[in-house]
Amino acid sequence: MPSKRIPDEIKNQVEARITAFNREVLQDGNVSYLARYKGAFLYLDRSAYGQVGSICRLQYAGTIDGWEFAIYKYSDGRYDADEWLFPGSEHVDGTIEGAMRAGMAAYPP
């Protein structure tokens, strides 16, 4: 059963991975991923040229590379774990980096 909260040591690893992805993959000071936490959920938002938008939600399942993914659907304003027909879904692999790559394909900056 997934934890009710993401441990602080996992949050530290998450922040390091997001920082590395922003620096090494995005390579654009105007575009970056941001993390928000609530209970067992990590919300990945992206800031692009001054606008912040929701991208996806990951649920902590007990390991750093085993997150459960849900894409944000702007069409109905909610996260959907059952939606798999979107550009970038092939990148979803349980990792934070895979989720960010999927988000870049689904919602280009």
N, C-alpha and C positions, 0 to 999 in steps of 0.2 A: 504494500500500500504506500502511495507517495506521502512524503513528509508534509506536514501542515505549514512548515516554514522552510525557507531556503537558508541553510547554515551560513554564517558569516564567512567561513573559509571558502565556500563555494561562490559567494558573492564577490569575494576578492579575485577569484579566478575568472569569473564572468567579466568583471571590469577590465582585467588585464587582456582578455581575449578581444573584447570590444575595442579597446584602445589600439591593439595590434592590427585588427582588421581595418579600422579607420585609417591608420597610418600606412599600412602596407598594401591594402587592396583599393580603398577609395581614393587615397592620395589627393584629396581635394579638401582644403581647409573650409570650404563652404558646405560640405556634405559630411554628416557623421551620424552614427547610431548612438542612441541614448538608452539607458536602462532605467526601468521603474520596477519596483518590487511590491507585491502584495501577497502575503501568505506564501503559498507554494508556487506563485506565478511570477514569471519574469516577463515584463512587457517591453518589447523592442520598438522604440519610436525612432524616427529618423528626422534629423534637422537638415533641411536643404535650402540654402539661400535665404535663411531667416524664417522659414516656415517649418513647423514641427508637425509631423503626421504619424498616426499609428500605423504599424506594419504587421506585427504578429505578437502572439502570446505563447510563451513556453511554460509548460508545467513541469516542475522539478519532480523527477521520478527516482531520485536516490543516487544518481551518478552525474558527473559533469558532462558526459557524452551520451545521455539517454533521455533527453527532454521530449515531452509530448508537444506537438506543434498545432497551432491554430492560426490561420491567416485572418487578418482584419478585412472585413468586407464593407467597403464604403457604401455599397448599394443598400445595405440595411443597418449599418452602424453597429456591427457586432463581430466578435471573433467566432470563427467557425472551424472546429476541429474535423468536420466531415467533408470539407471542401478540398478536393485534390485536383480539380481541373482549372489550374491557373498557371500562367507562365512562371517558370522557376520551380515548380513542385518537384522536379527531379533532383533539386539540391537538398531537399529536406531529408536529413539522415540522422536526426537525433542530436546533432551538434549545434552549438550557437553559431558557428561560422556557416554551416549549411543553411540555417534559418536566415541569416543576414544575406547570403547569396540569393536565396529564394525571394527575399524581400526586394532586392535590387532588380530582379527580373520581373516580379509582379508589379512593382511600383517604381519605375525608373525615376531618378531625381530630375 
